[in-house]
Amino acid sequence: MKFNKTFISSVFGGLFISLVSISAIVSAQNIRHQPHLSCVTQQSMTIAWTSTDSAETKILWRPVNGQWKSSAVPGKKISHSFVIEGLMPSSSYQYRVIAGIDTTEQYSFMTAVKPNEPFSFVAYGDTRTNRDAHVSVLNAIGRQNPKLILNTGDLVAKSLNELWDEYFEDVCSKTGVGQKIPIYSSPGNHEKGAMYFENVLMPHNNPANSPAFYSFDYGSVHFISLNSEIPYDSLSDQFLWLMNDLRSEGAKKATFKVAYWHRPPYSSSVHGSDLKTRGVLCPVLETHGVDIVFNGHDHVYERTKAINGTTYVVTGGGGAPLYDFKSENEWTAYKEKNYHFCLLSVEGKRMKMLMIRPDGEVRDSLNIVKP
């Protein structure tokens, strides 16, 4: 019997593709936490992941459809991170991770934009407990394709390994958001402690060289992440660092300044306004021209009117059980009990914010325009 060469090639080619697909499935089972991004700059990207064993690991990357480069990740360990350096601003790259004989799928990311280049970012928080709600919010975020994501805390209900596994499964495996969009978070009251810092990779630019509180610049925005779960009074290391950061070159040059932490200074919901953060942190931020502050803790959406030039937004509708409102306040501009995220677009002297439900419906908006 004679076989057509094209037929043989097609059959065995299909078999090869099937085997590759099976291999990809097996590989995914040997990576405990899929690769996720953070700490992006114009020239670098930080990638973190967790293996199920201590096999030797390496990472491959390339410009889109360019030549692959690879680097071994030092040490045989389970938790890994690697900084890819020497990249070009506002450029797309592809990458994958190899652990032992296993490899992840091919993912992509984009480096930070140039200072005056338009971009968008997302703020949301309290992503714990209701995984289906969190996944629906993440899928909606992914459709907007922001350049980075801020999480205002309570990523998980409690710092347990199984809950962190579920968080990364939702952020990475189920939605693919974590593999392509850098995520920056602040600690909440539910996951405070050492395990939080073992599972998230944040900038280290405070005097203690820790990720407990930090700042970074992206495009024309200076971002400040504070920590409401450790001391922040006027004599604390965090407060003194904040004062210096607000006077830094990055803060002075930025067109907009954005701050975020967990406990809200203005809230009409169950926990209510945290008067300590209002009395200690807000006057400093307002004096130094911070444009908008994002918080969580109360599982609702609430935006204030501008208070001494600063707008405060509670964005706690990322997946935790929703709360009711308990009070009416004259400083409230809009409030709603619903799952949501905040999409902010920055272009020139304008920053526009939209509050968006998972179904794509826009429920609130805000424009901040610099003179």
C-alpha positions as CSV (number, residue, x, y, z in Angstrom):
1,M,0.0,0.0,0.0
2,K,1.3,3.5,-0.9
3,F,0.9,6.4,1.4
4,N,0.9,10.0,0.2
5,K,3.8,12.0,1.8
6,T,1.5,14.9,2.5
7,F,-0.9,12.5,4.3
8,I,1.9,11.1,6.4
9,S,3.2,14.5,7.2
10,S,-0.2,15.7,8.2
11,V,-0.9,12.7,10.4
12,F,2.5,12.8,12.2
13,G,2.4,16.6,12.3
14,G,-1.0,16.4,14.1
15,L,0.4,13.8,16.4
16,F,3.4,16.1,17.2
17,I,1.0,19.0,18.0
18,S,-1.1,16.8,20.2
19,L,2.0,15.6,22.1
20,V,3.1,19.3,22.5
21,S,-0.3,20.1,23.9
22,I,-0.2,17.2,26.3
23,S,3.3,18.4,27.4
24,A,2.0,21.9,28.1
25,I,-0.7,20.5,30.3
26,V,1.8,18.4,32.2
27,S,4.1,21.4,32.6
28,A,1.3,23.5,34.1
29,Q,0.9,20.9,36.8
30,N,4.6,21.2,37.8
31,I,4.5,24.9,38.2
32,R,2.6,25.7,41.4
33,H,2.1,29.4,40.8
34,Q,2.2,30.4,37.1
35,P,4.5,33.3,36.2
36,H,3.2,36.7,37.2
37,L,4.6,40.2,36.6
38,S,5.5,43.2,38.8
39,C,8.1,46.0,39.1
40,V,8.1,47.0,35.5
41,T,10.3,49.8,34.2
42,Q,11.2,51.1,30.7
43,Q,14.2,48.8,30.6
44,S,13.2,45.8,32.7
45,M,10.4,43.4,33.9
46,T,10.3,41.3,37.0
47,I,8.8,37.8,36.7
48,A,8.0,35.6,39.7
49,W,6.7,32.0,39.9
50,T,6.6,29.0,42.2
51,S,7.6,25.4,41.4
52,T,6.4,22.2,42.9
53,D,10.0,21.1,43.5
54,S,13.5,22.4,43.4
55,A,14.4,21.5,39.8
56,E,16.8,23.7,38.0
57,T,15.0,26.6,36.3
58,K,15.6,29.0,33.5
59,I,13.7,31.7,31.7
60,L,13.5,32.5,28.0
61,W,12.5,35.9,26.5
62,R,12.6,37.7,23.2
63,P,11.2,40.7,21.3
64,V,8.0,39.6,19.5
65,N,9.1,37.1,16.9
66,G,12.8,37.9,17.6
67,Q,15.6,35.7,18.7
68,W,15.2,33.9,22.1
69,K,17.6,34.7,24.9
70,S,17.8,32.5,28.0
71,S,19.2,32.7,31.5
72,A,19.5,30.2,34.3
73,V,17.8,31.2,37.6
74,P,20.4,30.7,40.3
75,G,19.9,28.1,43.0
76,K,17.7,25.1,43.3
77,K,14.6,26.4,45.1
78,I,10.8,26.5,44.9
79,S,10.1,30.3,44.9
80,H,11.7,32.1,42.0
81,S,12.0,35.6,40.6
82,F,14.0,37.0,37.8
83,V,14.6,40.5,36.4
84,I,14.9,40.7,32.6
85,E,17.0,43.8,31.9
86,G,18.3,45.6,28.8
87,L,14.8,46.0,27.3
88,M,13.4,48.9,25.2
89,P,10.7,51.3,26.5
90,S,7.1,50.7,25.5
91,S,7.9,47.5,23.7
92,S,6.3,44.0,23.6
93,Y,8.2,40.9,24.6
94,Q,7.5,37.2,24.8
95,Y,8.7,34.8,27.6
96,R,8.4,31.4,29.0
97,V,9.7,29.5,32.1
98,I,11.4,26.1,32.0
99,A,11.5,24.1,35.3
100,G,13.5,20.9,34.9
101,I,12.1,19.2,31.8
102,D,8.9,21.2,31.9
103,T,8.0,24.4,30.3
104,T,5.1,26.9,30.6
105,E,3.2,28.3,27.7
106,Q,4.5,31.4,25.9
107,Y,3.3,34.7,27.5
108,S,3.8,38.3,26.6
109,F,4.4,41.6,28.4
110,M,5.1,45.3,27.6
111,T,7.7,47.5,29.2
112,A,6.8,50.8,30.8
113,V,5.8,53.7,28.5
114,K,7.8,56.8,28.1
115,P,7.1,59.8,30.4
116,N,4.6,61.6,28.2
117,E,3.1,58.6,26.5
118,P,-0.7,57.8,27.1
119,F,-1.5,54.7,29.2
120,S,-4.2,53.2,31.4
121,F,-4.1,51.4,34.7
122,V,-6.6,49.7,37.0
123,A,-7.3,50.0,40.7
124,Y,-9.4,47.5,42.7
125,G,-9.2,45.5,45.9
126,D,-10.6,43.0,48.4
127,T,-10.3,40.1,46.0
128,R,-10.8,37.4,48.6
129,T,-13.4,34.8,49.3
130,N,-15.8,34.8,46.3
131,R,-13.6,33.4,43.5
132,D,-16.3,33.5,40.8
133,A,-16.8,37.2,41.4
134,H,-13.1,37.9,41.4
135,V,-12.6,35.9,38.1
136,S,-15.4,37.9,36.5
137,V,-13.8,41.2,37.6
138,L,-10.4,40.0,36.3
139,N,-11.8,39.0,32.9
140,A,-13.3,42.4,32.6
141,I,-10.0,44.0,33.5
142,G,-8.2,41.9,30.9
143,R,-10.6,43.1,28.2
144,Q,-9.4,46.7,29.0
145,N,-5.8,45.7,28.6
146,P,-4.3,48.2,31.1
147,K,-0.6,48.6,31.5
148,L,-0.6,47.9,35.3
149,I,-3.0,47.0,38.2
150,L,-3.1,48.3,41.7
151,N,-4.6,46.1,44.5
152,T,-5.7,47.9,47.7
153,G,-5.3,44.8,49.9
154,D,-7.1,41.7,51.2
155,L,-5.9,39.6,48.3
156,V,-6.8,36.5,50.3
157,A,-9.0,35.8,53.3
158,K,-6.2,34.5,55.4
159,S,-2.5,33.8,54.7
160,L,-2.8,30.1,54.1
161,N,-0.9,28.2,51.3
162,E,-4.1,26.9,49.8
163,L,-5.7,30.3,49.6
164,W,-2.6,31.8,47.9
165,D,-2.8,28.9,45.5
166,E,-6.4,29.8,44.7
167,Y,-5.5,33.5,44.3
168,F,-2.7,32.8,41.8
169,E,-4.9,30.2,40.0
170,D,-7.6,32.9,39.5
171,V,-5.1,35.7,38.6
172,C,-3.0,33.5,36.3
173,S,-4.3,30.2,35.2
174,K,-8.1,31.1,34.9
175,T,-7.8,34.6,33.4
176,G,-4.2,35.1,32.2
177,V,-4.1,38.6,33.7
178,G,-1.1,38.1,36.0
179,Q,1.1,36.7,33.2
180,K,0.7,39.8,31.0
181,I,-0.1,42.8,33.4
182,P,2.2,43.8,36.3
183,I,0.3,43.9,39.6
184,Y,1.2,46.1,42.6
185,S,-0.5,45.6,45.9
186,S,-0.7,46.9,49.4
187,P,-1.2,44.7,52.5
188,G,-4.7,44.3,53.9
189,N,-5.8,43.2,57.4
190,H,-6.6,39.7,56.2
191,E,-3.2,38.7,54.8
192,K,-0.8,40.7,56.9
193,G,2.3,38.9,58.0
194,A,5.4,37.2,56.5
195,M,3.5,35.0,54.0
196,Y,2.1,38.0,52.2
197,F,5.7,39.1,51.4
198,E,6.6,35.6,50.4
199,N,3.9,35.5,47.8
200,V,4.0,39.0,46.2
201,L,7.0,40.7,44.8
202,M,6.9,44.5,45.2
203,P,9.5,47.3,44.9
204,H,12.0,47.8,47.7
205,N,12.8,51.5,48.0
206,N,12.3,52.4,51.6
207,P,15.1,52.7,54.2
208,A,14.5,49.1,55.4
209,N,14.8,47.8,51.9
210,S,11.4,46.0,52.3
211,P,8.2,45.9,50.2
212,A,6.0,46.9,53.1
213,F,5.6,50.4,51.6
214,Y,7.1,51.7,48.4
215,S,6.8,54.1,45.5
216,F,7.4,53.9,41.7
217,D,7.1,56.0,38.6
218,Y,5.3,55.0,35.5
219,G,4.8,57.3,32.6
220,S,3.8,60.7,33.9
221,V,2.4,59.3,37.3
222,H,4.1,58.9,40.6
223,F,2.6,56.0,42.6
224,I,2.8,55.6,46.4
225,S,1.8,52.4,48.2
226,L,1.4,52.8,51.9
227,N,0.7,50.2,54.6
228,S,-2.2,50.8,57.1
229,E,-1.3,47.6,59.0
230,I,2.0,48.9,60.5
231,P,2.8,52.2,62.3
232,Y,2.4,55.3,60.2
233,D,2.2,58.0,62.9
234,S,4.4,61.2,62.5
235,L,7.4,59.6,64.2
236,S,7.3,56.3,62.3
237,D,9.7,55.2,59.6
238,Q,6.8,55.0,57.2
239,F,5.7,58.6,57.7
240,L,9.2,59.9,57.5
241,W,9.8,58.0,54.3
242,L,6.5,59.3,52.9
243,M,7.6,62.9,53.6
244,N,10.9,62.3,51.8
245,D,9.2,60.5,48.9
246,L,6.8,63.4,48.3
247,R,9.8,65.7,48.0
248,S,11.6,63.3,45.6
249,E,12.5,64.1,42.0
250,G,10.1,61.5,40.7
251,A,7.2,63.1,42.7
252,K,8.1,66.6,41.6
253,K,8.4,65.8,37.9
254,A,5.2,63.7,37.8
255,T,2.1,65.2,36.2
256,F,-0.1,63.2,38.5
257,K,0.4,61.6,42.0
258,V,-1.6,58.5,43.1
259,A,-1.6,56.9,46.5
260,Y,-3.2,53.6,47.7
261,W,-3.5,51.6,50.9
262,H,-6.1,49.4,52.6
263,R,-8.1,51.2,55.3
264,P,-10.2,54.2,53.9
265,P,-10.1,57.6,55.5
266,Y,-13.5,58.3,53.9
267,S,-16.2,55.6,53.8
268,S,-19.9,55.3,54.4
269,S,-20.0,51.5,54.7
270,V,-19.6,48.9,57.4
271,H,-16.1,49.8,58.7
272,G,-16.6,53.5,58.1
273,S,-14.0,56.2,57.9
274,D,-10.6,55.4,59.4
275,L,-10.1,58.6,61.3
276,K,-6.5,57.9,62.1
277,T,-5.4,57.6,58.5
278,R,-7.6,60.7,57.8
279,G,-5.8,62.7,60.5
280,V,-2.2,61.5,59.8
281,L,-1.9,60.7,56.1
282,C,-4.5,62.8,54.3
283,P,-3.1,66.3,55.3
284,V,0.3,65.4,54.0
285,L,-1.0,64.0,50.8
286,E,-3.3,66.9,50.2
287,T,-0.5,69.4,50.9
288,H,1.8,67.8,48.4
289,G,-0.8,67.6,45.6
290,V,-1.7,63.9,45.5
291,D,-4.6,63.8,43.0
292,I,-6.4,60.6,43.9
293,V,-6.2,58.0,46.7
294,F,-7.5,54.4,46.4
295,N,-8.5,52.3,49.4
296,G,-10.4,49.0,50.1
297,H,-11.5,47.4,53.4
298,D,-15.2,48.2,52.8
299,H,-16.6,46.0,50.0
300,V,-18.3,48.8,48.0
301,Y,-17.5,51.6,45.6
302,E,-17.5,55.1,46.9
303,R,-16.0,58.3,45.6
304,T,-15.6,61.6,47.5
305,K,-15.8,65.1,46.2
306,A,-12.4,66.7,45.9
307,I,-11.1,67.4,49.4
308,N,-8.4,70.0,49.4
309,G,-7.7,69.0,45.8
310,T,-7.6,65.2,46.6
311,T,-10.2,62.6,45.6
312,Y,-10.6,59.5,47.8
313,V,-12.0,56.3,46.3
314,V,-13.1,53.1,48.1
315,T,-12.7,50.3,45.6
316,G,-13.4,47.1,47.6
317,G,-15.5,45.3,45.0
318,G,-13.0,42.8,43.7
319,G,-14.5,39.6,45.1
320,A,-15.2,39.8,48.8
321,P,-18.8,39.6,50.1
322,L,-20.4,43.0,49.4
323,Y,-21.4,45.4,52.2
324,D,-24.3,47.7,52.7
325,F,-23.9,51.5,53.3
326,K,-24.4,52.7,56.9
327,S,-24.3,56.4,56.7
328,E,-24.9,59.5,54.5
329,N,-22.1,62.0,54.2
330,E,-21.9,65.4,52.5
331,W,-18.4,64.5,51.1
332,T,-19.8,61.6,49.0
333,A,-20.0,62.2,45.3
334,Y,-21.2,58.7,44.3
335,K,-21.5,55.3,46.0
336,E,-22.7,51.9,44.9
337,K,-22.8,48.3,46.3
338,N,-21.4,46.2,43.4
339,Y,-18.5,44.3,42.1
340,H,-16.3,46.6,40.0
341,F,-12.9,48.0,39.2
342,C,-11.6,51.5,38.4
343,L,-10.0,52.2,35.0
344,L,-7.9,55.3,34.8
345,S,-6.6,56.7,31.5
346,V,-3.7,59.2,31.5
347,E,-3.1,61.4,28.5
348,G,-1.2,64.7,28.8
349,K,-2.7,66.8,31.5
350,R,-5.9,64.7,31.8
351,M,-6.6,61.7,34.0
352,K,-10.0,60.1,33.5
353,M,-11.4,57.5,35.8
354,L,-14.3,55.1,35.1
355,M,-15.9,52.8,37.6
356,I,-16.8,49.6,35.6
357,R,-18.9,46.6,36.6
358,P,-17.8,43.1,35.4
359,D,-20.5,43.3,32.6
360,G,-18.8,46.4,31.2
361,E,-21.3,48.9,32.4
362,V,-19.8,52.2,33.4
363,R,-21.4,53.5,36.6
364,D,-19.3,56.5,37.6
365,S,-16.7,58.8,36.1
366,L,-14.3,61.5,37.1
367,N,-12.0,63.8,35.1
368,I,-8.9,65.4,36.7
369,V,-7.4,68.1,34.5
370,K,-4.2,69.9,35.3
371,P,-4.1,73.6,34.4
